[in-house]
Amino acid sequence: MNTRAARPLPEQIEAHALQPGHNCREIARATRAAVVIDADDYFTHARAAMLKAERRIMLIGWDFDARITLGRGGEDDHAPEPLGDFVLWLVRNRPELEIYLLRWDLGALKTVFRGSTVFTLLKWLRHRRIHTLLDRHHPTAASHHQKIVVIDDALAFCGGIDMTEDRWDTREHRHDDPRRRKPNGAPYKPWHDATTALEGPMAEAIARIARERWQHAGGAPLKALSGHPSPWPEGLGATFTDVAMAVSRSIPKMEDQEPVAEIERLYLDLIARAKRHIYAESQYFASRRIAEAIARRLDEADGPEIVLINPLTAQGWLEPIAMDTARARLYEALRRRDKHGRFRLFHPYTSGGEPIYVHAKILIVDDEVLRIGSSNMNNRSLRLDTECDVTIDATLPGNVEARQVIARIRADLLAEHLGVSVETVADRIGQTGSLIAAVEGLLGKPKTLRPYQTPDLNAVEAWLADNEVLDPEGPDEMFEAFSRRGLFRGWRWTRRQRG
């Protein structure tokens, strides 16, 4: 079946923002689609779906850790819990099943130091129906960042959750939850994340992307599958049924491939389209182009409110220098531009005051558009890394019932962060007509959001951020003169705005 939509006519383009060949690869329908928040649910449902696989499972990710557990799918689930043993059990008990695992090559270096993981990998490599590849088909300093699972080309998971350590958590994000433990027993921080489950033609569209990525990484071409029953997990309710969706990508420029900037264009188009509210969750806020698009909307007298949920600080030792510093510079620039008071940035905290790490990549525009994927609001996600996002637009033909569902998802996410009920959030938004007023009126619970505070930046950090040394916009900029780079090039500033 050819699920690629025809190029929209001008009147259709005005009605909705999704344009195949511009800001998405294609539009296709999902017979069922589910929004899955946090890895507790995702791991459970992904495991249950993989237990139904007949011919092929594709695991495409930034990282995999064979030691993590995916939980159990029910009383009839007798497979082992650790991911590595689970994969082996599947091929040993499904004679026609083949499993393909693709992960970023540089990220795989950490595997050597992960206890028994190297021995599990050797077992995988020895099995003729387990195929593993390290994805090195990217420019210098780039990464393969898609997070995709495809089962029999009939069901796909696409979003921001990797099957690796530190990702599991429940939606409660309980303070000091003893279950948040690394495979070695060490505790890790609370973690917020999101993905989607997709069935039907949209799953086939994601499967095509997965097969193409496998081939680009050096794997043999894989044929499309058809005629297999959907492995949709029984415990997963459909958030949407028979809904039109789009899939968008970032692919960097290389000698043997043209760049794809669908994700960047979709961010800019959706920000420009918003009428009342933009709600976003992102691991980073460091993109000059996205900040410029927001700045243009803040200049308008009747532009939309913008609420962004970020982690308190980036993870690691290098990323805080690049991402947190860039965020501070962009935030201050936008704050001074925001004369109508319509831009807010918050961090979530547990009931005991511990910051919750936001790894989700979600964008909700008005009550019309829901976007979930692997891309962050940073330069790498737009031009340098490989990414994959899916979008539901309620203005597409046949999608009118999605409006109420999208509004409910936004209220549900805020309820999770604010420690209140979904109805409380929805009622407050309805009463005030303001996303910002609703959020700020519900702050102060033990589990809550806290406003961003701009840190002090020393001269070195400011220089690194301004010149995008650690977050380039693309492979060409990796070697571009610093004089031609920077967070604020192209921005127009008055002397007052610089102060």
Secondary structure as a PSIPRED ss2 file (coil, helix, strand):
# PSIPRED VFORMAT (PSIPRED V4.0)

   1 M C   1.000  0.000  0.000
   2 N C   1.000  0.000  0.000
   3 T C   1.000  0.000  0.000
   4 R C   1.000  0.000  0.000
   5 A C   1.000  0.000  0.000
   6 A C   1.000  0.000  0.000
   7 R C   1.000  0.000  0.000
   8 P C   1.000  0.000  0.000
   9 L C   1.000  0.000  0.000
  10 P H   0.000  1.000  0.000
  11 E H   0.000  1.000  0.000
  12 Q H   0.000  1.000  0.000
  13 I H   0.000  1.000  0.000
  14 E H   0.000  1.000  0.000
  15 A H   0.000  1.000  0.000
  16 H C   1.000  0.000  0.000
  17 A C   1.000  0.000  0.000
  18 L C   1.000  0.000  0.000
  19 Q C   1.000  0.000  0.000
  20 P E   0.000  0.000  1.000
  21 G C   1.000  0.000  0.000
  22 H C   1.000  0.000  0.000
  23 N C   1.000  0.000  0.000
  24 C E   0.000  0.000  1.000
  25 R C   1.000  0.000  0.000
  26 E E   0.000  0.000  1.000
  27 I E   0.000  0.000  1.000
  28 A E   0.000  0.000  1.000
  29 R E   0.000  0.000  1.000
  30 A E   0.000  0.000  1.000
  31 T E   0.000  0.000  1.000
  32 R E   0.000  0.000  1.000
  33 A E   0.000  0.000  1.000
  34 A E   0.000  0.000  1.000
  35 V E   0.000  0.000  1.000
  36 V E   0.000  0.000  1.000
  37 I E   0.000  0.000  1.000
  38 D C   1.000  0.000  0.000
  39 A H   0.000  1.000  0.000
  40 D H   0.000  1.000  0.000
  41 D H   0.000  1.000  0.000
  42 Y H   0.000  1.000  0.000
  43 F H   0.000  1.000  0.000
  44 T H   0.000  1.000  0.000
  45 H H   0.000  1.000  0.000
  46 A H   0.000  1.000  0.000
  47 R H   0.000  1.000  0.000
  48 A H   0.000  1.000  0.000
  49 A H   0.000  1.000  0.000
  50 M H   0.000  1.000  0.000
  51 L C   1.000  0.000  0.000
  52 K C   1.000  0.000  0.000
  53 A C   1.000  0.000  0.000
  54 E C   1.000  0.000  0.000
  55 R C   1.000  0.000  0.000
  56 R E   0.000  0.000  1.000
  57 I E   0.000  0.000  1.000
  58 M E   0.000  0.000  1.000
  59 L E   0.000  0.000  1.000
  60 I E   0.000  0.000  1.000
  61 G E   0.000  0.000  1.000
  62 W C   1.000  0.000  0.000
  63 D C   1.000  0.000  0.000
  64 F E   0.000  0.000  1.000
  65 D C   1.000  0.000  0.000
  66 A C   1.000  0.000  0.000
  67 R C   1.000  0.000  0.000
  68 I C   1.000  0.000  0.000
  69 T E   0.000  0.000  1.000
  70 L C   1.000  0.000  0.000
  71 G C   1.000  0.000  0.000
  72 R C   1.000  0.000  0.000
  73 G C   1.000  0.000  0.000
  74 G C   1.000  0.000  0.000
  75 E C   1.000  0.000  0.000
  76 D C   1.000  0.000  0.000
  77 D C   1.000  0.000  0.000
  78 H C   1.000  0.000  0.000
  79 A C   1.000  0.000  0.000
  80 P C   1.000  0.000  0.000
  81 E C   1.000  0.000  0.000
  82 P E   0.000  0.000  1.000
  83 L H   0.000  1.000  0.000
  84 G H   0.000  1.000  0.000
  85 D H   0.000  1.000  0.000
  86 F H   0.000  1.000  0.000
  87 V H   0.000  1.000  0.000
  88 L H   0.000  1.000  0.000
  89 W H   0.000  1.000  0.000
  90 L H   0.000  1.000  0.000
  91 V H   0.000  1.000  0.000
  92 R H   0.000  1.000  0.000
  93 N H   0.000  1.000  0.000
  94 R C   1.000  0.000  0.000
  95 P C   1.000  0.000  0.000
  96 E C   1.000  0.000  0.000
  97 L C   1.000  0.000  0.000
  98 E E   0.000  0.000  1.000
  99 I E   0.000  0.000  1.000
 100 Y E   0.000  0.000  1.000
 101 L E   0.000  0.000  1.000
 102 L E   0.000  0.000  1.000
 103 R E   0.000  0.000  1.000
 104 W E   0.000  0.000  1.000
 105 D C   1.000  0.000  0.000
 106 L H   0.000  1.000  0.000
 107 G H   0.000  1.000  0.000
 108 A H   0.000  1.000  0.000
 109 L H   0.000  1.000  0.000
 110 K H   0.000  1.000  0.000
 111 T H   0.000  1.000  0.000
 112 V H   0.000  1.000  0.000
 113 F H   0.000  1.000  0.000
 114 R C   1.000  0.000  0.000
 115 G C   1.000  0.000  0.000
 116 S C   1.000  0.000  0.000
 117 T H   0.000  1.000  0.000
 118 V H   0.000  1.000  0.000
 119 F H   0.000  1.000  0.000
 120 T H   0.000  1.000  0.000
 121 L H   0.000  1.000  0.000
 122 L H   0.000  1.000  0.000
 123 K H   0.000  1.000  0.000
 124 W H   0.000  1.000  0.000
 125 L H   0.000  1.000  0.000
 126 R H   0.000  1.000  0.000
 127 H C   1.000  0.000  0.000
 128 R C   1.000  0.000  0.000
 129 R C   1.000  0.000  0.000
 130 I E   0.000  0.000  1.000
 131 H E   0.000  0.000  1.000
 132 T E   0.000  0.000  1.000
 133 L E   0.000  0.000  1.000
 134 L E   0.000  0.000  1.000
 135 D E   0.000  0.000  1.000
 136 R C   1.000  0.000  0.000
 137 H C   1.000  0.000  0.000
 138 H C   1.000  0.000  0.000
 139 P C   1.000  0.000  0.000
 140 T C   1.000  0.000  0.000
 141 A C   1.000  0.000  0.000
 142 A C   1.000  0.000  0.000
 143 S C   1.000  0.000  0.000
 144 H E   0.000  0.000  1.000
 145 H C   1.000  0.000  0.000
 146 Q C   1.000  0.000  0.000
 147 K C   1.000  0.000  0.000
 148 I E   0.000  0.000  1.000
 149 V E   0.000  0.000  1.000
 150 V E   0.000  0.000  1.000
 151 I E   0.000  0.000  1.000
 152 D C   1.000  0.000  0.000
 153 D C   1.000  0.000  0.000
 154 A C   1.000  0.000  0.000
 155 L E   0.000  0.000  1.000
 156 A E   0.000  0.000  1.000
 157 F E   0.000  0.000  1.000
 158 C E   0.000  0.000  1.000
 159 G E   0.000  0.000  1.000
 160 G C   1.000  0.000  0.000
 161 I C   1.000  0.000  0.000
 162 D C   1.000  0.000  0.000
 163 M E   0.000  0.000  1.000
 164 T C   1.000  0.000  0.000
 165 E C   1.000  0.000  0.000
 166 D C   1.000  0.000  0.000
 167 R C   1.000  0.000  0.000
 168 W C   1.000  0.000  0.000
 169 D C   1.000  0.000  0.000
 170 T C   1.000  0.000  0.000
 171 R C   1.000  0.000  0.000
 172 E C   1.000  0.000  0.000
 173 H C   1.000  0.000  0.000
 174 R C   1.000  0.000  0.000
 175 H C   1.000  0.000  0.000
 176 D C   1.000  0.000  0.000
 177 D C   1.000  0.000  0.000
 178 P C   1.000  0.000  0.000
 179 R C   1.000  0.000  0.000
 180 R C   1.000  0.000  0.000
 181 R E   0.000  0.000  1.000
 182 K C   1.000  0.000  0.000
 183 P C   1.000  0.000  0.000
 184 N C   1.000  0.000  0.000
 185 G C   1.000  0.000  0.000
 186 A C   1.000  0.000  0.000
 187 P E   0.000  0.000  1.000
 188 Y C   1.000  0.000  0.000
 189 K C   1.000  0.000  0.000
 190 P C   1.000  0.000  0.000
 191 W E   0.000  0.000  1.000
 192 H E   0.000  0.000  1.000
 193 D C   1.000  0.000  0.000
 194 A E   0.000  0.000  1.000
 195 T E   0.000  0.000  1.000
 196 T E   0.000  0.000  1.000
 197 A E   0.000  0.000  1.000
 198 L E   0.000  0.000  1.000
 199 E E   0.000  0.000  1.000
 200 G C   1.000  0.000  0.000
 201 P H   0.000  1.000  0.000
 202 M H   0.000  1.000  0.000
 203 A H   0.000  1.000  0.000
 204 E H   0.000  1.000  0.000
 205 A H   0.000  1.000  0.000
 206 I H   0.000  1.000  0.000
 207 A H   0.000  1.000  0.000
 208 R H   0.000  1.000  0.000
 209 I H   0.000  1.000  0.000
 210 A H   0.000  1.000  0.000
 211 R H   0.000  1.000  0.000
 212 E H   0.000  1.000  0.000
 213 R H   0.000  1.000  0.000
 214 W H   0.000  1.000  0.000
 215 Q H   0.000  1.000  0.000
 216 H H   0.000  1.000  0.000
 217 A C   1.000  0.000  0.000
 218 G C   1.000  0.000  0.000
 219 G C   1.000  0.000  0.000
 220 A C   1.000  0.000  0.000
 221 P C   1.000  0.000  0.000
 222 L C   1.000  0.000  0.000
 223 K C   1.000  0.000  0.000
 224 A C   1.000  0.000  0.000
 225 L C   1.000  0.000  0.000
 226 S C   1.000  0.000  0.000
 227 G C   1.000  0.000  0.000
 228 H C   1.000  0.000  0.000
 229 P C   1.000  0.000  0.000
 230 S C   1.000  0.000  0.000
 231 P C   1.000  0.000  0.000
 232 W C   1.000  0.000  0.000
 233 P C   1.000  0.000  0.000
 234 E C   1.000  0.000  0.000
 235 G C   1.000  0.000  0.000
 236 L C   1.000  0.000  0.000
 237 G C   1.000  0.000  0.000
 238 A C   1.000  0.000  0.000
 239 T C   1.000  0.000  0.000
 240 F E   0.000  0.000  1.000
 241 T E   0.000  0.000  1.000
 242 D E   0.000  0.000  1.000
 243 V E   0.000  0.000  1.000
 244 A E   0.000  0.000  1.000
 245 M E   0.000  0.000  1.000
 246 A E   0.000  0.000  1.000
 247 V E   0.000  0.000  1.000
 248 S E   0.000  0.000  1.000
 249 R E   0.000  0.000  1.000
 250 S E   0.000  0.000  1.000
 251 I E   0.000  0.000  1.000
 252 P C   1.000  0.000  0.000
 253 K C   1.000  0.000  0.000
 254 M E   0.000  0.000  1.000
 255 E C   1.000  0.000  0.000
 256 D C   1.000  0.000  0.000
 257 Q E   0.000  0.000  1.000
 258 E C   1.000  0.000  0.000
 259 P C   1.000  0.000  0.000
 260 V E   0.000  0.000  1.000
 261 A E   0.000  0.000  1.000
 262 E H   0.000  1.000  0.000
 263 I H   0.000  1.000  0.000
 264 E H   0.000  1.000  0.000
 265 R H   0.000  1.000  0.000
 266 L H   0.000  1.000  0.000
 267 Y H   0.000  1.000  0.000
 268 L H   0.000  1.000  0.000
 269 D H   0.000  1.000  0.000
 270 L H   0.000  1.000  0.000
 271 I H   0.000  1.000  0.000
 272 A H   0.000  1.000  0.000
 273 R H   0.000  1.000  0.000
 274 A C   1.000  0.000  0.000
 275 K C   1.000  0.000  0.000
 276 R C   1.000  0.000  0.000
 277 H E   0.000  0.000  1.000
 278 I E   0.000  0.000  1.000
 279 Y E   0.000  0.000  1.000
 280 A E   0.000  0.000  1.000
 281 E E   0.000  0.000  1.000
 282 S C   1.000  0.000  0.000
 283 Q C   1.000  0.000  0.000
 284 Y C   1.000  0.000  0.000
 285 F E   0.000  0.000  1.000
 286 A C   1.000  0.000  0.000
 287 S C   1.000  0.000  0.000
 288 R H   0.000  1.000  0.000
 289 R H   0.000  1.000  0.000
 290 I H   0.000  1.000  0.000
 291 A H   0.000  1.000  0.000
 292 E H   0.000  1.000  0.000
 293 A H   0.000  1.000  0.000
 294 I H   0.000  1.000  0.000
 295 A H   0.000  1.000  0.000
 296 R H   0.000  1.000  0.000
 297 R H   0.000  1.000  0.000
 298 L H   0.000  1.000  0.000
 299 D H   0.000  1.000  0.000
 300 E C   1.000  0.000  0.000
 301 A C   1.000  0.000  0.000
 302 D C   1.000  0.000  0.000
 303 G C   1.000  0.000  0.000
 304 P C   1.000  0.000  0.000
 305 E E   0.000  0.000  1.000
 306 I E   0.000  0.000  1.000
 307 V E   0.000  0.000  1.000
 308 L E   0.000  0.000  1.000
 309 I E   0.000  0.000  1.000
 310 N C   1.000  0.000  0.000
 311 P C   1.000  0.000  0.000
 312 L C   1.000  0.000  0.000
 313 T C   1.000  0.000  0.000
 314 A C   1.000  0.000  0.000
 315 Q C   1.000  0.000  0.000
 316 G C   1.000  0.000  0.000
 317 W C   1.000  0.000  0.000
 318 L C   1.000  0.000  0.000
 319 E H   0.000  1.000  0.000
 320 P H   0.000  1.000  0.000
 321 I H   0.000  1.000  0.000
 322 A H   0.000  1.000  0.000
 323 M H   0.000  1.000  0.000
 324 D H   0.000  1.000  0.000
 325 T H   0.000  1.000  0.000
 326 A H   0.000  1.000  0.000
 327 R H   0.000  1.000  0.000
 328 A H   0.000  1.000  0.000
 329 R H   0.000  1.000  0.000
 330 L H   0.000  1.000  0.000
 331 Y H   0.000  1.000  0.000
 332 E H   0.000  1.000  0.000
 333 A H   0.000  1.000  0.000
 334 L H   0.000  1.000  0.000
 335 R H   0.000  1.000  0.000
 336 R H   0.000  1.000  0.000
 337 R H   0.000  1.000  0.000
 338 D C   1.000  0.000  0.000
 339 K C   1.000  0.000  0.000
 340 H C   1.000  0.000  0.000
 341 G C   1.000  0.000  0.000
 342 R C   1.000  0.000  0.000
 343 F E   0.000  0.000  1.000
 344 R E   0.000  0.000  1.000
 345 L E   0.000  0.000  1.000
 346 F E   0.000  0.000  1.000
 347 H E   0.000  0.000  1.000
 348 P E   0.000  0.000  1.000
 349 Y E   0.000  0.000  1.000
 350 T C   1.000  0.000  0.000
 351 S C   1.000  0.000  0.000
 352 G C   1.000  0.000  0.000
 353 G C   1.000  0.000  0.000
 354 E C   1.000  0.000  0.000
 355 P E   0.000  0.000  1.000
 356 I C   1.000  0.000  0.000
 357 Y E   0.000  0.000  1.000
 358 V E   0.000  0.000  1.000
 359 H C   1.000  0.000  0.000
 360 A C   1.000  0.000  0.000
 361 K C   1.000  0.000  0.000
 362 I E   0.000  0.000  1.000
 363 L E   0.000  0.000  1.000
 364 I E   0.000  0.000  1.000
 365 V E   0.000  0.000  1.000
 366 D C   1.000  0.000  0.000
 367 D C   1.000  0.000  0.000
 368 E C   1.000  0.000  0.000
 369 V E   0.000  0.000  1.000
 370 L E   0.000  0.000  1.000
 371 R E   0.000  0.000  1.000
 372 I E   0.000  0.000  1.000
 373 G E   0.000  0.000  1.000
 374 S C   1.000  0.000  0.000
 375 S C   1.000  0.000  0.000
 376 N C   1.000  0.000  0.000
 377 M E   0.000  0.000  1.000
 378 N C   1.000  0.000  0.000
 379 N H   0.000  1.000  0.000
 380 R H   0.000  1.000  0.000
 381 S H   0.000  1.000  0.000
 382 L H   0.000  1.000  0.000
 383 R H   0.000  1.000  0.000
 384 L H   0.000  1.000  0.000
 385 D C   1.000  0.000  0.000
 386 T E   0.000  0.000  1.000
 387 E E   0.000  0.000  1.000
 388 C E   0.000  0.000  1.000
 389 D E   0.000  0.000  1.000
 390 V E   0.000  0.000  1.000
 391 T E   0.000  0.000  1.000
 392 I E   0.000  0.000  1.000
 393 D E   0.000  0.000  1.000
 394 A C   1.000  0.000  0.000
 395 T C   1.000  0.000  0.000
 396 L C   1.000  0.000  0.000
 397 P C   1.000  0.000  0.000
 398 G C   1.000  0.000  0.000
 399 N C   1.000  0.000  0.000
 400 V C   1.000  0.000  0.000
 401 E C   1.000  0.000  0.000
 402 A H   0.000  1.000  0.000
 403 R H   0.000  1.000  0.000
 404 Q H   0.000  1.000  0.000
 405 V H   0.000  1.000  0.000
 406 I H   0.000  1.000  0.000
 407 A H   0.000  1.000  0.000
 408 R H   0.000  1.000  0.000
 409 I H   0.000  1.000  0.000
 410 R H   0.000  1.000  0.000
 411 A H   0.000  1.000  0.000
 412 D H   0.000  1.000  0.000
 413 L H   0.000  1.000  0.000
 414 L H   0.000  1.000  0.000
 415 A H   0.000  1.000  0.000
 416 E H   0.000  1.000  0.000
 417 H H   0.000  1.000  0.000
 418 L H   0.000  1.000  0.000
 419 G C   1.000  0.000  0.000
 420 V C   1.000  0.000  0.000
 421 S C   1.000  0.000  0.000
 422 V H   0.000  1.000  0.000
 423 E H   0.000  1.000  0.000
 424 T H   0.000  1.000  0.000
 425 V H   0.000  1.000  0.000
 426 A H   0.000  1.000  0.000
 427 D H   0.000  1.000  0.000
 428 R H   0.000  1.000  0.000
 429 I H   0.000  1.000  0.000
 430 G H   0.000  1.000  0.000
 431 Q H   0.000  1.000  0.000
 432 T H   0.000  1.000  0.000
 433 G C   1.000  0.000  0.000
 434 S C   1.000  0.000  0.000
 435 L H   0.000  1.000  0.000
 436 I H   0.000  1.000  0.000
 437 A H   0.000  1.000  0.000
 438 A H   0.000  1.000  0.000
 439 V H   0.000  1.000  0.000
 440 E H   0.000  1.000  0.000
 441 G H   0.000  1.000  0.000
 442 L C   1.000  0.000  0.000
 443 L C   1.000  0.000  0.000
 444 G C   1.000  0.000  0.000
 445 K C   1.000  0.000  0.000
 446 P C   1.000  0.000  0.000
 447 K C   1.000  0.000  0.000
 448 T E   0.000  0.000  1.000
 449 L E   0.000  0.000  1.000
 450 R E   0.000  0.000  1.000
 451 P E   0.000  0.000  1.000
 452 Y C   1.000  0.000  0.000
 453 Q C   1.000  0.000  0.000
 454 T C   1.000  0.000  0.000
 455 P C   1.000  0.000  0.000
 456 D C   1.000  0.000  0.000
 457 L C   1.000  0.000  0.000
 458 N C   1.000  0.000  0.000
 459 A H   0.000  1.000  0.000
 460 V H   0.000  1.000  0.000
 461 E H   0.000  1.000  0.000
 462 A H   0.000  1.000  0.000
 463 W H   0.000  1.000  0.000
 464 L H   0.000  1.000  0.000
 465 A H   0.000  1.000  0.000
 466 D H   0.000  1.000  0.000
 467 N C   1.000  0.000  0.000
 468 E C   1.000  0.000  0.000
 469 V C   1.000  0.000  0.000
 470 L C   1.000  0.000  0.000
 471 D C   1.000  0.000  0.000
 472 P C   1.000  0.000  0.000
 473 E C   1.000  0.000  0.000
 474 G C   1.000  0.000  0.000
 475 P H   0.000  1.000  0.000
 476 D H   0.000  1.000  0.000
 477 E H   0.000  1.000  0.000
 478 M H   0.000  1.000  0.000
 479 F H   0.000  1.000  0.000
 480 E C   1.000  0.000  0.000
 481 A C   1.000  0.000  0.000
 482 F H   0.000  1.000  0.000
 483 S H   0.000  1.000  0.000
 484 R H   0.000  1.000  0.000
 485 R C   1.000  0.000  0.000
 486 G C   1.000  0.000  0.000
 487 L C   1.000  0.000  0.000
 488 F C   1.000  0.000  0.000
 489 R C   1.000  0.000  0.000
 490 G C   1.000  0.000  0.000
 491 W C   1.000  0.000  0.000
 492 R C   1.000  0.000  0.000
 493 W C   1.000  0.000  0.000
 494 T C   1.000  0.000  0.000
 495 R H   0.000  1.000  0.000
 496 R H   0.000  1.000  0.000
 497 Q H   0.000  1.000  0.000
 498 R H   0.000  1.000  0.000
 499 G C   1.000  0.000  0.000
